[in-house]
Amino acid sequence: MRGSLTVSGDDGADGPVDEIVLVHGTGGTALSHFGELLPHLPARLRIIGPDLSLQGLDPGKDDVIRGLGAQVLSALPDRRPRNRTLVGYSLGAVVAASLAASHPDIFTRLVLVAGWSATGAHQRLRQELQLRLVGRDDLALRQFTALLALGASFLSTKSTAEIESLVTSIEVGPDPVVQALVNRSVDISREAARIRIPTLIIAGTEDMMVPSERSRMLHATIPGAVLEEVSAGHALLHETPEQVASLILRFCAESQ
């Protein structure tokens, strides 16, 4: 584990503050993926966002997701039952779903953003094309990643210079080949079906990295899950952070 994003939260008279645990996605960090969401969360929350690492994990084995989940657990100050919301984004949603299935006593509720339970043919084809660009054409890889990550509606509001800046800011992340191997082999369908805590699924209707039908399949798998769709691409935490935060906070209030 590389590091951790931690916000202490404001202690109240009623006891320990509520916790929200943020699990980032492929190639990112807690800050790079959730940084724009943070200003829209209340100060009373204690926020924990570990930076996960694939180092030492074998992408050819089934225990990679569990290994990443173990890193999340190790970042918690304690594992006592408390009002604790687990939020996962992209591959982090896969990790979060696996954790919620195996540790229902630690987490009160679950939020899965742009997640999936089993990798589909569309995702595998995209990953194969991205792998062909790794080490061959850095600009084309960044452009392709931006095209898939950002929604068409969002891009239509940007100037050419702004789009070029967005492309330049794209971070491929360490070990892109290993990342792709992990993403293309995901299948936590059986685990997801065992989730029993209140679950909110948020999908981007313009997501071309993890098509929204994958989130709808995840919704159908988890008993009692709630599905919300927003007009955005895979980078919905960047495109619509205020809306995503509002959905999360409303869900937390309604599932007390």
Secondary structure, DSSP 8 states (H G I E B T S, - for coil): --EEEEE----BTTBS--EEEEE--TT--HHHHHTTTGGGS-TT-EEEEEE---TT--TTSTTHHHHHHHHHHHTSS--S--SEEEEEETHHHHHHHHHHHH-TTT-SEEEEES--SB--HHHHHHHHHHHHHTTT-HHHHHHHHHHHHS-HHHHTTS-HHHHHHHHHH----S-HHHHHHHHHT-B-HHHHTT--S-EEEEEETT-SSS-HHHHHHHHHHSTT-EEEEES--TTHHHHSHHHHHHHHHHHHHHT-
